[in-house]
Amino acid sequence: MSVTDLAAQVGLSKTPCQMRLKRLIDDGVIKGFRAVLDMAQLGLDHIAFTEVKLSDTREQALAEFNQGVMAIPEIEECHMIAGSFDYLMKVRTVDIRRFRLVLGEKISTLPHVSNTSTFVVMESIKDHS
């Protein structure tokens, strides 16, 4: 969105809008800008959410697991969860066969993984990307 369009949308003139935008960037409130990709056109529209339970949740084990997660490009998001499992991952692949390989050869072999449970997305209703 252009600054002119943004200014019109928030009811400011262009110059004050640019100043506020710059301040938000300088203050770290706005961390960056990104392109929104059509994942279906890229052939990456298979999404699965995987719950991960660890056998060890001491700080060193968590750090080892987190480091391993960062090396798997198919893991689009990974969140530590307070609940009956330890992490929730959003995994994006070409298809279910590729997901099975990622789960079996990458996710399940991460440090301290004791078990996983997966939910496959049938349709995305609301996606912030």
N, C-alpha and C positions, 0 to 999 in steps of 0.2 A: 504494500500500500504506500502510495506517495505521501510525503509530509503534507502536501496540500489537501489530499483526501482525508488524512488523519485529522488535520486541523478543522476541516468542515464537520467531520463526524463528532468531534468533542466540543465544538462551538468556540474555537479560538481562531485567531488569525495565524498566518503561517509562521511569523517570527517567534511569537511566544510559544507556539507548539514546538518549534525546533529547539528552543532553549530548554523547555521541559523535557523533551526527548533526550537531549544531550545530558542533562542533569541525571535522569534516570539511568542512562548508560554509565556515566561517570561514577554514580553511587552504587553500581553493581546490581540495581533492581532489574534492569534488562541485561541479561547475560549474553545475548547474541541474537542472531537472526538465522533462519534456516529455510531451505527449500522444502516444500511438501511434495513428496514423490507419490506417484500412482503405483503402488506396490504390485497390483494385478498386472499392469503393463510390463513390469520388470520380472514377472513370473514368480513373485514372492508373496503370494496371497494366502498361503497356508499358515494359520496361527494356532498355536497350542499354548495353554497355560499349564505349567508344571509345578506342582508342590514338591518341595525337597525337604526331607528330614535328615538331619545330621546325627552321626553317632557320638559326636563330641562338639560341645558348644563353648568351650573355653576360648579365650581371645586368640590364642595362637591358631587354633583350628579354624576359627572364623576367618582370620586373615589369610590362611592358606586356601580356603574355599573361595573367598572373594577374589583372590589373585587368579585362581583358575578360571573363574567365571569371565573375567576380563579378556581372556584369551580365546573365547568361543564367540565368533562373530554372529552366529545364529541366535544367541541370547540377546534379544532387543532390550529387555528390561529385567532387572532382578532386584527384589525387595525383601529385606528381612522382615518377618512377620511375627507378631505376638499371637500365638495360638497353638493349635495342635501340630503344626509343622513349622519349619524354621525359615524357609524362603519360598517366594512365589516368583516364577520366571515367566516372561512372555517370550516365546520362541517362534521365530519366523523362518520358514523353509519353503522350498519349491512345492513339496507334496508330502504326503504321509510316509512314503518310503524314506525320503531324506530325513524327515523328523525322527523316524525309528532309528536310523543310523546315528544321528546326533545324540539322541537320548542314550542309546546303548554304548556308543564308543566315546562320547565326550562328557555328557552330563553325569551319567552313572559312575564314571571313573574319576570324577572330581574328588579331591581330598575329603574324607569323612562322610561321604554320602552313604546313608544306610538304606533309604528307600525313596521312591518317587511315586507320584500319582499325577496323571495328566488328564486335562480336559481339552478337547479339540473344539475350536470355534466353528460353528456351522454358518453363522452370518454375523457380520459386524454392524451393529445398529448405531452406535455412537463411538467415534474414534477421534481423539484430539489431534492426530497427525494430519 
